[in-house]
Amino acid sequence: MAEKTIMLCCAAGMSTSLLVSKMQKSVEAQGVDAEIFATGASDADNQLENKKIDCVLLGPQVRFMEGQFKEKLAPKGIGVEVIDMKAYGMMDGETVLKQALALIG
């Protein structure tokens, strides 16, 4: 089991899947022990119940859900942020990984 678990969430989990693979390359290059996965917004609650998740990054297309996620997860100490739009558009896995690791602390 990985030391850190990062969940990316978008409308259907499809667009973030490519970003996950780019982030995993960064994880390997940096020697970070992290599990990263993508899910659709409709399955997010299920994933949060069944896995120990350290932070949640939301795709820009579901940024309207940020308040709901924060309200639900802040009491559990799980950080939530919207993925930087430029990094998301460029599928910049390294930048998004830095964002996630900063959120975990």
C-alpha positions as CSV (number, residue, x, y, z in Angstrom):
1,M,0.0,0.0,0.0
2,A,1.3,3.4,-1.0
3,E,2.2,6.0,1.6
4,K,0.0,8.6,0.0
5,T,-3.2,8.2,-2.0
6,I,-4.3,11.0,-4.4
7,M,-7.7,10.9,-6.0
8,L,-8.4,13.0,-9.1
9,C,-12.1,13.6,-9.8
10,C,-13.7,14.9,-13.0
11,A,-17.1,14.6,-14.7
12,A,-16.6,11.0,-15.8
13,G,-13.0,10.1,-14.8
14,M,-11.9,9.9,-18.4
15,S,-10.0,13.2,-18.9
16,T,-8.2,12.8,-15.7
17,S,-7.0,9.3,-16.5
18,L,-4.4,10.7,-18.9
19,L,-3.2,13.1,-16.3
20,V,-2.9,10.2,-13.8
21,S,-0.5,8.4,-16.1
22,K,1.6,11.6,-16.5
23,M,1.6,12.0,-12.7
24,Q,2.7,8.4,-12.2
25,K,5.7,9.0,-14.4
26,S,6.6,12.0,-12.1
27,V,6.1,9.8,-9.0
28,E,8.5,7.2,-10.3
29,A,11.1,9.8,-11.4
30,Q,11.0,11.4,-7.9
31,G,10.8,8.2,-5.9
32,V,7.5,9.3,-4.2
33,D,5.4,6.5,-2.7
34,A,2.0,7.4,-4.0
35,E,-1.1,5.8,-5.5
36,I,-2.9,8.1,-7.9
37,F,-6.2,7.3,-9.5
38,A,-9.0,9.0,-11.3
39,T,-12.7,8.6,-10.8
40,G,-15.9,10.2,-12.0
41,A,-17.8,12.6,-9.7
42,S,-20.7,10.0,-9.4
43,D,-18.3,7.4,-8.0
44,A,-16.3,9.7,-5.7
45,D,-18.3,9.0,-2.5
46,N,-17.8,5.2,-3.0
47,Q,-14.1,5.6,-3.4
48,L,-13.9,7.9,-0.3
49,E,-15.7,5.2,1.7
50,N,-13.5,2.3,0.5
51,K,-10.0,3.8,0.4
52,K,-7.8,5.9,2.7
53,I,-7.4,9.0,0.5
54,D,-5.0,11.8,1.5
55,C,-6.2,14.5,-1.0
56,V,-8.7,15.1,-3.7
57,L,-8.0,17.1,-6.8
58,L,-11.0,18.2,-8.9
59,G,-10.9,18.7,-12.7
60,P,-11.7,22.3,-13.7
61,Q,-15.0,21.1,-15.3
62,V,-16.3,20.1,-11.8
63,R,-14.9,23.1,-9.9
64,F,-18.5,23.9,-8.9
65,M,-18.3,20.8,-6.6
66,E,-15.4,22.1,-4.6
67,G,-17.6,23.5,-1.7
68,Q,-19.4,20.2,-1.3
69,F,-16.2,18.2,-1.2
70,K,-14.5,20.6,1.2
71,E,-17.6,20.5,3.5
72,K,-17.5,16.7,3.6
73,L,-13.8,16.1,3.7
74,A,-12.3,19.0,5.7
75,P,-13.5,17.5,9.1
76,K,-11.6,14.3,8.1
77,G,-8.4,16.2,7.4
78,I,-8.6,15.5,3.6
79,G,-7.5,18.4,1.5
80,V,-9.5,19.4,-1.6
81,E,-8.5,21.7,-4.5
82,V,-9.3,22.4,-8.1
83,I,-6.5,21.4,-10.4
84,D,-4.7,24.4,-11.9
85,M,-6.4,25.0,-15.2
86,K,-3.2,25.6,-17.2
87,A,-1.5,22.5,-15.8
88,Y,-4.7,20.5,-16.5
89,G,-4.9,21.7,-20.1
90,M,-1.3,20.9,-20.7
91,M,-1.6,17.6,-18.9
92,D,1.4,18.7,-16.8
93,G,1.7,15.7,-14.4
94,E,4.7,17.1,-12.5
95,T,2.9,20.4,-11.6
96,V,-0.3,18.6,-10.6
97,L,1.7,16.2,-8.5
98,K,3.4,19.1,-6.7
99,Q,0.0,20.6,-6.1
100,A,-1.2,17.4,-4.5
101,L,1.8,16.9,-2.4
102,A,1.6,20.5,-1.1
103,L,-2.0,19.8,-0.2
104,I,-1.1,16.7,1.8
105,G,1.6,18.6,3.5
